[in-house]
Amino acid sequence: MEDFCQHCSARIIAYTPKKRVNLLIGLTLAPHGGAFRFMKPEVSHLMATYSRLPIAFERGEGVWLWDTAGNRYLDALGGVAVMTLGHTHPDVVAAITEQAGKLVHTSNWFEIVEQEKLAAAICRVSGMERVFFCNSGAEANEAAIKLARLYGEGKGVNNPTIVVTQDAFHGRTLSTLSAGGNRSIQAGFEPLLTGFKRVPYDDLEAIQEVAANNSDVVAVLVEPILGESGIIIPHKGYLAGIRKICDQNGWLMMLDEVQTGIGRTGEWFAYQHEDLLPDVVTLAKALGSGIPIGACAARGHASTVLGPGSHGSTFGGNALASRVGRTVIEVMERDKLVPRAAQMGEYLLGRLKQVLINHPLVSDIRGKGLMLAVSLKKDIPDLQKIFLEAGLLVSVTGGGSIVRYLPPAIITNQEADQVANISADVLSGLGSG
Ligand SMILES: Cc1ncc(COP(=O)(O)O)c(C=O)c1O
């Protein structure tokens, strides 16, 4: 039988179990008697590409979100590593408002002053020299893949091949899902794009072996930390080892920093932990603080490979998106949010370890900056929903056995305490496994 909210007549499709809500420390309880309110239309006209949770958010501020019933949630997901400045950051709101009132979009057929400024800012913090702008992480990687092929063609390589890794996620366009190492997102979309050589992640010997046996390789494309696969952090020296192999073989070192970039790991880019420069770096997510933008940045010879007519994008780096991207970088520099991500990441990791280390269900707690994960000994069905019901937004990967935290860099110690405490309450409620 259908149930309707007595306050607002909306159809109720999910309830917050009171038992769990009572466990919460300092969270606002539902004003509508503990029910999520969500007016889902009888017939959805959306393609069913997402298994959506039955909740819609109406408002956000800092690390907090409010749903349509007024319930408050602590957002430790950050729009999947996008909202590094938190929701409705005043400088971002001002930049969007002011730029929207002046100029949103022209075309890449003309000079775009804001795009030049953002490219300069990206190069300043990354050590790159030139940037191509697009609208998403997948497109940024698509640009990198095209760049590598063109680089190979310039060297006279017949079948330019890019070394990629198992368990990687580079996006869902045909070339990026072919480059990715997750079979589940490839299934049904064959024939996949050829020209990729897959090796295990965090395995330098495997890349050496490819170098010894394959003369068509032109580049390596890797994530510095596997994000979608559950925050898998390689051994220190992995990136430096890849740099060395690329130098020895004349390959481009291309890093997918779509998730790790723009301060998430406690440096502007994860490669800066190892004091090296890749040839190509891709970014998106946090760069636009929710306004879609992607970028493929390069240095040296790689920065001149894509010439006039070789690649393009209607929206890529338009005045609005570029202005917001520049604002994100400026605010992060002004408010020292990159070192803050390192500091708060360490604090949250410590707190998660404190409350969870002896939990019988927990097998590992790890993190680098504000990319953190708790691995469980078994898959828990509906785990993300259980966290949501407890007022905490997280991502759950690994088929239900890895809880991933990607909170904004503006998170306070008290809010980090809440993330840890709610996590402990949720996992306690699940028993020993
Ligand atoms: C490392 C990495 N690369 C690429 C992508 C794809 O980005 P987008 O969804 O913006 O296309 C993602 C998205 O999660 C990512 O984590």
PDBQT file of the ligand as one rigid body, heavy atoms in Angstrom, charges set to zero:
ROOT
HETATM    1  C1  LIG A 501      40.137   8.232 -12.400  1.00  0.00    +0.000 C 
HETATM    2  C2  LIG A 501      38.928   8.591 -13.207  1.00  0.00    +0.000 A 
HETATM    3  N1  LIG A 501      39.060   8.828 -14.519  1.00  0.00    +0.000 NA
HETATM    4  C3  LIG A 501      38.011   9.156 -15.284  1.00  0.00    +0.000 A 
HETATM    5  C4  LIG A 501      36.751   9.270 -14.754  1.00  0.00    +0.000 A 
HETATM    6  C5  LIG A 501      35.584   9.625 -15.636  1.00  0.00    +0.000 C 
HETATM    7  O1  LIG A 501      35.191  10.931 -15.362  1.00  0.00    +0.000 OA
HETATM    8  P1  LIG A 501      33.762  11.441 -15.893  1.00  0.00    +0.000 P 
HETATM    9  O2  LIG A 501      32.733  10.681 -15.150  1.00  0.00    +0.000 OA
HETATM   10  O3  LIG A 501      33.789  12.921 -15.571  1.00  0.00    +0.000 OA
HETATM   11  O4  LIG A 501      33.728  11.180 -17.350  1.00  0.00    +0.000 OA
HETATM   12  C6  LIG A 501      36.562   9.049 -13.388  1.00  0.00    +0.000 A 
HETATM   13  C7  LIG A 501      35.230   9.139 -12.785  1.00  0.00    +0.000 C 
HETATM   14  O5  LIG A 501      34.955   8.649 -11.729  1.00  0.00    +0.000 OA
HETATM   15  C8  LIG A 501      37.685   8.711 -12.584  1.00  0.00    +0.000 A 
HETATM   16  O6  LIG A 501      37.560   8.462 -11.285  1.00  0.00    +0.000 OA
ENDROOT
TORSDOF 0
